Amino acid sequence: MTKTKKIIIMSGLVLLLAVTAVFNFVLAGTVSGSADDGGVTTANYFSTYRTERSTTRNEELLQLDSIIESTDAGSSAYEEAMALKLQIVEMMERELLLETYIKSVGYTDAVVSIGMDSDNVNVFVNADELAYNDFLTVYNILTEEAGCDPANVNIMPINSES
């Protein structure tokens, strides 16, 4: 694969991510503007986030699959695409596991977002606010069970309307 093809493919992936971010911003504004009280309901927030995350990841995986199919096994582009695909799959499994851990301690819903380019782990839990003990419980799950770097953990409550 020529260097020009690699640049075109990578530019396409970056463009796809940018378009997804714009759609995310636009759709988030649409959802929050249509709610009766002017805010996004908690159920909508968690389901919308998961849907958008799933859609974005599926698009990324399809792009990587097309790169893998169009390149020769053993080439650098093939190896990079395979490594990125494995990284995305591992990240998806890790997020699902952490969400399940957090729900198991009593929260009705939680969303975990792990950064690909950074070690940041963002957690959104379905709660009006987090008491210190609740914060520590979630923090311990992330640092001890999942091995996340404590400096990169962000835990935020999302106001519940139940």
N, C-alpha and C positions, 0 to 999 in steps of 0.2 A: 504494500500500500504506500502510495506516495505521500510525501509530507503535506502536499496541498489537500489531499483527500482527508487526512487526519485533522487538519485545521478546519476544514468545512464541517466535518462531523462534530468536532468539539464545539465549534461555533453554533451549530444547530442545537446541540444539547444545552448550551448556555442560554440561547434564545428561548428554548422551550421552558427552561426554568424561570426566565424572566416573564414570559407570558403567563405561566402558572401563578407567579406571584401577583401579577396585575389582576388576574381573574379572582384570586383569593381576596385581594383588597376590595375589588368591586363587589363581589358577592357578599363579603362580610358587611359592607356598607348597606347593601340591599336588604339583608336579613335584619340588621339592627334597625333600619329605618321602618321596616314593616311590622315590628312588634308593637303591641298595644301601648306598653309603657315606655317605649323609646329605647329599650334594651333587648339584647338577645336572651332568650330564655335558656336556662341551663341545659335542658334536654336538647334544644336545638344546637347549642354551642358544641357539646360533646359529639353529637351525631354528625354535625356539619364538619367539624374538624376531622373526624375519622374518615368521612367520605372524601374530603379534599385530599387528605394524606394518602389514602388508598389510590385515588385517581392519579395523583402525581407520581407515586411510586410505580404504578402500573405502566404509565407512559415512559418513565425512565427505564424500566426493565425491558419494555418493547424496543426502545432505542438501542439499548445494549445488546439485545438479541439480534437486531438487524446488523449491528457492527460485527458481532460474533459470526453470524452466518456469511457475511460478505468478505471476511478476511480469512487468511490462511492460518490454520492452527500452528501455534509456535511463533507467530509474528508478534511484534511488540504491541500493536493495536489490539490484537486478539487477547493477549495476556492482560493488558490494562482493562479491557472491557470485562473479562472474566473476574478479575480481582474486584472491580467496582461492583459488579453484580453480586458477588459473594458478600461484600461489605454491606450492601443494601439489605440483603436477605438476613444477615446476622443482626443488623440494626433493627429490622422489623421484628424479629423474634425476641430480641432483648426488650424492646418497647412493650410488646405484648406481655411478656413475663413480668415486667415491673408494674404495668397497669393491673395485672391480676394480683400481685402481691399487695398493692395499695388498696385495692377493693377488698381484699381478704381481712384487712384490719378494721373494716367498718364503714368505709366511704361508699356511697352509692355509685359514684362514677369517678374516673380519673383518666387523664390523658398524659402520656409521657412522650416527649419529643427529644430525640438524641441528635445532636448536630453531626453532620458528616465531615465538615471541614474544621470543626472545633470539637473539644471534649465536653461542651456544654450539655447538660441534661436539664430540661425544663419540665416541671410537673405541674399540672393544673388539676386540683381536686375539687369535687363538688361539696363546697362548704361555704357558709357565710364568712367565717374567719377561722383561722387556725390558732388554737391555744398552743402554748409552748410545748407541752407534752405531745400534742398531735404533730406538730412540726418535727419534733425529735424522732417520733415513730417513723414518719415518712423519710426523714433524713437518714436514719439508721438503715432502712431498707435499701436506700440508694447507695450508701457508702459501704455497708458491710456485706449485704447480700449480692449486690450487683458490681461492687468494686469501683464505683464512680469516684472520681477525684472530688473531695469535699469542697474545694474552691470553685468548682464548676457546676454546682448544684443550685438550681433555682426552684423554689416551691411557692406556688401561688394559689390562693383559693379563688374559685369562681362563685359569685353569689348564687345561691340556690333559691328557687322560687317555689319550692314544694311545701 
